[in-house]
Amino acid sequence: MSASLNWLTLLVALVGAVVAVELLRRWLVRAARRWPAAGPFLRRCIWPGFTVAVLVAANTVYTPSMMGYGPEERQVGDLVDRALGLLTVVGVTWLVIQASYAVTDVVLERLEQVEGDRDRRARRIRTQIALVRRVAAAVVVVIALGAILFSFPQVRALGTGLLASAGIAGAIVGIAAQSTIGNMLAGLQLAFSDALRLDDVVVVNNEWGRIEELTLTYVVVRSWDERRLVFPVSYFTQNPFENWTRHGSRVIGHVYLRMDWAVPVRELRDELHAFIKDHPLWDQKDWTLQVTDILPNGLVELRALMSAADSASVWDLKCDVREHLVEYVRTRRPDALPRFRVDLDPGDRPHDH
């Protein structure tokens, strides 16, 4: 077979591989309407699929002997053949990682839609899946790097000698990477001990926020004002922090009011119930209004409690309740507005002239 015919065969194989993946892509586009799993595969696996298909086709058809290389060109042909093999390993690794992420994306998307009492368990599973797939991706990459390195005869020969000193090298690497390994173990501990989950509401270092990202090495907390606070995972195993959604997403909020002694507590309590009973954010469970303290400055402290399904809802509910009660006292009972009294001795009172 002539060299030109071999090159034509290679070209046909490459075009056929691209056409096959394109047909698969179009089928997935149609299937996505009735098969939810098709969407993640389309997002993650199309470009890796094209890459692997082209590389596998080229690796299957291309050989230096078939291409009619002369003695001078044979070395170049061998280098191309080896490069195709290494690129195929890289492409397959990329495809395997993206396919595993696509499969888990289907589960994660369903878990994100879970609400109510099952939300806590769903967030725990999401956290564990996110960490496990990162670990799996790291393992796949390490295996691929090992396969690439040991494809070189020089590395295989060197590896035999290095095995003898693997214990010393491992000890040195272990000491150097102690903090990194500690962080990774801390991340797994947090995920599988259920101490921290994605979307948990936490107070860390006096900052209120939600767990936006939890990896093997760091945790990202999104604060109420959209700042991102990045902590090492080990921080959460070595320092105390508040987790408001540890046993559930339901939260009780409170609103404090400081009023004059003339405040009608029962009337204000009835007004609170009348306002929240039809409020869409109230979960129809807990509410109350109580006098909780007499402040040193002479004002009466009232605390209104109300519950909601999650922290975001309770925040909005608290703001709405506070605004309503302030407006109610200002317009209906202005005599209850905070005021400070000063008792002057008769000799200190101003005289009329």
C-alpha positions in Angstrom: 0.0 0.0 0.0 1.4 3.4 -1.0 2.1 6.2 1.5 -0.5 8.5 -0.1 -3.2 5.8 0.4 -2.1 5.4 4.0 -2.4 9.2 4.6 -5.8 9.1 3.0 -6.9 6.2 5.3 -5.7 8.3 8.3 -7.7 11.3 7.1 -10.8 9.2 6.7 -10.4 7.7 10.2 -10.1 11.1 11.7 -13.2 12.5 9.8 -15.1 9.4 10.8 -14.3 9.8 14.4 -15.4 13.4 14.4 -18.7 12.6 12.6 -19.4 9.8 15.1 -19.0 12.1 18.1 -21.1 14.8 16.3 -23.9 12.3 15.7 -23.7 11.3 19.4 -23.8 15.0 20.4 -27.0 15.6 18.3 -28.6 12.6 19.8 -27.9 13.9 23.3 -29.3 17.3 22.4 -32.6 15.6 21.4 -32.5 13.3 24.4 -31.9 16.1 26.8 -35.6 17.1 26.6 -36.7 13.8 28.2 -33.5 12.6 29.8 -32.1 15.0 32.4 -28.7 13.3 32.5 -28.0 14.3 28.9 -27.5 17.9 29.9 -24.4 17.4 32.1 -22.9 15.1 29.6 -23.3 17.7 26.9 -21.7 20.4 29.0 -18.8 18.4 30.2 -18.0 15.6 27.8 -18.4 16.9 24.2 -14.9 18.5 23.8 -13.1 15.7 25.6 -15.1 13.2 23.5 -14.0 14.9 20.2 -10.4 15.0 21.5 -10.3 11.3 22.5 -12.1 10.2 19.3 -9.5 11.9 17.1 -6.6 10.7 19.2 -7.8 7.1 19.3 -8.4 7.1 15.5 -5.0 8.5 14.8 -3.3 6.1 17.3 -5.1 3.2 15.7 -4.3 3.9 12.1 -1.0 5.7 12.3 2.2 3.6 12.5 5.6 4.8 11.2 6.0 1.6 9.1 2.7 2.2 7.3 3.5 5.8 6.4 6.5 4.9 4.2 9.1 6.8 6.2 12.6 6.6 5.0 15.6 5.9 7.4 16.1 9.6 8.1 12.4 10.1 8.8 11.8 7.0 10.9 13.0 8.7 14.1 10.5 11.6 13.6 7.8 9.0 12.9 8.6 7.2 16.2 8.4 10.5 18.1 5.0 11.3 16.5 3.8 7.8 17.4 4.9 8.2 21.1 3.4 11.7 21.3 0.0 10.3 20.0 0.2 7.6 22.7 0.9 10.1 25.5 -1.8 12.5 24.2 -4.3 9.7 24.1 -3.6 8.9 27.8 -4.1 12.6 28.6 -7.3 12.8 26.6 -8.8 9.6 28.1 -7.9 11.0 31.6 -9.7 14.2 30.8 -12.8 12.3 29.5 -13.0 10.0 32.5 -12.8 12.9 34.9 -15.4 14.9 33.0 -17.7 11.9 32.7 -17.5 11.2 36.4 -18.3 14.9 37.1 -21.3 14.7 34.7 -22.7 11.6 36.4 -22.4 13.3 39.8 -23.8 16.5 38.5 -27.1 14.7 37.8 -27.3 13.7 41.4 -26.2 17.1 42.7 -28.8 18.9 40.6 -31.6 16.7 42.1 -30.3 17.2 45.6 -30.3 21.0 45.1 -34.0 20.8 44.5 -34.7 19.1 47.8 -36.5 21.4 50.4 -38.0 21.1 53.8 -37.0 18.5 56.3 -34.9 16.5 53.9 -32.8 19.5 53.0 -30.2 18.8 55.8 -29.6 15.2 54.5 -29.4 16.4 50.9 -26.7 19.0 51.8 -24.7 16.4 53.6 -24.7 14.1 50.6 -23.9 17.0 48.3 -20.9 17.9 50.4 -19.6 14.3 50.5 -20.1 13.8 46.7 -18.2 17.0 46.0 -15.2 16.0 48.0 -15.2 12.3 46.9 -15.2 13.3 43.2 -12.3 15.6 43.8 -10.4 12.8 45.5 -11.3 10.5 42.6 -10.1 13.0 40.0 -6.8 13.4 41.9 -6.3 9.7 41.9 -7.1 9.4 38.2 -4.6 12.2 37.4 -1.9 10.5 39.5 -2.4 7.2 37.7 -2.3 8.9 34.4 1.0 10.6 35.3 2.4 7.3 36.4 1.4 5.7 33.1 2.9 8.5 31.1 6.2 8.5 33.1 6.6 4.7 33.0 6.1 4.7 29.2 9.7 5.9 29.0 12.2 3.1 29.3 14.7 5.4 31.1 12.1 6.2 33.8 11.3 2.5 34.2 15.0 1.8 34.8 15.3 4.7 37.2 12.2 3.6 39.1 13.8 0.2 40.0 16.6 2.1 41.8 14.3 4.5 43.4 12.2 1.8 45.0 15.0 1.0 47.3 15.0 4.5 48.8 11.2 5.0 48.7 11.0 4.8 52.5 13.4 7.7 52.9 11.8 9.7 50.1 8.3 9.1 51.5 9.4 10.3 55.0 10.8 13.5 53.5 7.8 14.2 51.4 5.5 13.4 54.3 7.3 15.9 56.6 7.3 18.6 53.8 3.6 18.1 53.0 2.4 17.6 56.6 0.2 20.7 56.6 -1.3 19.9 53.2 -2.1 16.3 54.2 -3.5 17.6 57.5 -5.8 19.9 55.6 -7.0 17.1 53.3 -7.7 14.8 56.2 -9.5 17.7 58.0 -11.7 18.2 54.8 -12.7 14.5 54.8 -13.3 14.6 58.5 -15.7 17.6 58.1 -17.6 16.1 55.2 -18.1 12.6 56.7 -18.6 13.6 60.3 -21.5 15.9 59.1 -20.0 18.8 61.0 -20.1 21.1 58.0 -22.1 21.0 54.8 -22.6 23.1 51.7 -25.1 25.9 52.3 -24.8 25.6 56.0 -25.3 28.9 57.8 -22.3 29.6 60.0 -20.7 32.3 62.2 -16.9 32.2 61.8 -14.6 34.7 63.4 -17.7 36.9 64.1 -18.7 36.8 60.4 -22.1 35.5 59.4 -22.4 33.7 56.1 -23.1 30.5 54.2 -20.7 27.7 53.2 -20.3 28.3 49.4 -17.5 25.9 48.7 -15.9 23.1 50.7 -12.8 21.5 49.2 -10.1 19.2 50.6 -7.9 22.2 51.5 -10.0 25.3 52.0 -13.6 26.5 52.8 -15.2 29.5 51.2 -17.8 31.3 53.3 -20.1 33.8 51.5 -21.0 36.6 53.9 -24.3 38.5 53.9 -22.7 41.4 52.0 -21.4 39.0 49.2 -17.8 39.0 50.5 -15.9 35.6 50.2 -14.0 34.5 53.3 -11.5 31.8 52.6 -10.4 29.6 55.5 -8.1 26.6 55.6 -10.1 23.4 56.3 -8.0 22.8 59.5 -9.4 26.1 60.9 -12.8 24.4 61.4 -11.3 21.4 63.2 -9.1 23.5 65.5 -11.4 26.5 66.3 -15.0 26.8 67.5 -17.6 28.1 65.1 -21.4 28.4 65.1 -23.4 26.2 62.7 -27.0 27.5 62.7 -28.2 24.6 60.4 -26.4 21.7 62.1 -29.6 19.7 62.8 -31.9 21.4 60.2 -32.4 24.4 58.0 -35.2 25.9 60.1 -34.2 29.0 62.0 -35.8 31.2 64.7 -35.1 34.9 64.3 -35.5 37.7 66.9 -36.2 41.4 66.7 -35.4 43.7 69.7 -37.3 46.9 70.4 -36.4 49.4 73.1 -39.5 51.3 74.2 -40.9 53.6 76.8 -42.7 52.1 79.8 -45.9 53.3 78.2 -45.6 50.6 75.5 -48.8 48.4 75.3 -47.2 44.9 75.3 -50.4 42.9 74.7 -51.5 45.2 71.9 -48.1 44.9 70.3 -48.1 41.1 70.7 -51.5 40.9 69.0 -50.2 43.2 66.2 -47.2 40.9 65.7 -49.4 37.8 65.3 -51.8 39.6 63.0 -48.9 40.6 60.8 -46.9 37.3 60.6 -49.9 34.9 60.3 -50.4 35.7 56.6 -46.7 36.4 55.9 -45.4 34.0 53.2 -42.0 33.6 55.0 -43.4 32.5 58.3 -43.5 28.7 58.6 -46.6 28.8 60.9 -44.8 27.4 63.9 -43.1 29.6 66.5 -43.7 33.2 67.4 -43.9 35.3 70.6 -43.3 38.8 71.9 -42.0 39.2 75.5 -40.5 41.8 77.7 -36.9 40.5 78.2 -35.2 43.3 80.1 -35.3 46.7 81.8 -32.2 48.6 80.5 -30.0 50.8 82.7 -31.1 53.8 80.7 -34.7 53.3 81.8 -36.1 51.8 78.5 -38.0 48.5 78.3 -36.6 45.8 76.0 -39.0 43.7 74.0 -38.0 40.7 72.0 -40.1 39.4 69.1 -39.4 35.8 68.0 -40.5 34.2 64.7 -39.4 31.1 62.8 -38.8 30.5 59.1 -37.7 27.6 56.9 -34.1 28.8 56.4 -31.8 31.6 57.3 -32.4 33.7 54.2 -36.1 33.6 54.8 -35.8 34.5 58.5 -33.6 37.4 57.7 -36.2 38.9 55.4 -38.9 38.1 57.9 -37.1 39.9 60.7 -36.6 43.0 58.6 -40.3 43.0 57.7 -41.4 42.5 61.3 -39.1 45.2 62.5 -40.3 47.7 59.9 -44.0 46.9 60.7 -43.6 47.2 64.4 -41.6 50.5 64.2 -44.3 52.0 61.9 -47.1 50.7 64.1 -45.6 52.3 67.3 -44.7 55.5 65.5 -48.2 56.1 64.0 -50.6 54.4 66.5 -48.8 54.6 69.8 -46.3 57.5 69.7 -46.4 57.7 73.5 -44.4 54.4 73.6 -41.5 55.8 71.6 -38.2 55.8 73.5 -37.7 58.9 75.7 -35.4 59.8 78.5 -36.6 61.6 81.6 -34.6 64.0 83.7 -35.7 64.9 87.3 -34.4 68.3 88.3 -34.1 69.5 91.8 -36.3 72.6 92.6 -33.2 74.8 93.0 -32.0 73.7 89.5 -35.2 74.5 87.7 -35.1 77.6 85.4 -36.9 80.7 86.8 -39.3 82.8 84.8 -38.3 86.4 84.5 
